[in-house]
C-alpha cells in the first residue's frame, strides 16, 4: 500500500529493494519497472514514456506514477541470485 504522501519508489526502497533512480521527476526512466498485472489503473505521471507506452501499461516509473487499485510489478529483485 502506497500512501498519497509517498511515492511507490520510496516505499520500495524502504522495503529494502534498493531501486535504481536518478531524476525522481519522471524524466529519465532509470527507475522504470515492469508491470506484471493491473487490477485498476495506472496514473502515468512521467514524461519519459510515450503515450502509446503509457496505454500499453507494461512499465511504470515508480518515482512519480501512481496506481489506482492494485498494480503488480517486477522489481527484478531476485534474492536467490545474491
Ligand atoms: S528516477 Fe527518473 S524517471 Fe524515475
Boltz pocket constraint, residues with backbone or C-beta under 6 A from the ligand:
constraints:
  - pocket:
      binder: B
      contacts: [[A, 20], [A, 21], [A, 22], [A, 23], [A, 24], [A, 25], [A, 26], [A, 27], [A, 28], [A, 29], [A, 30], [A, 31], [A, 32], [A, 46], [A, 48], [A, 61], [A, 62], [A, 63], [A, 64]]
      max_distance: 6.0
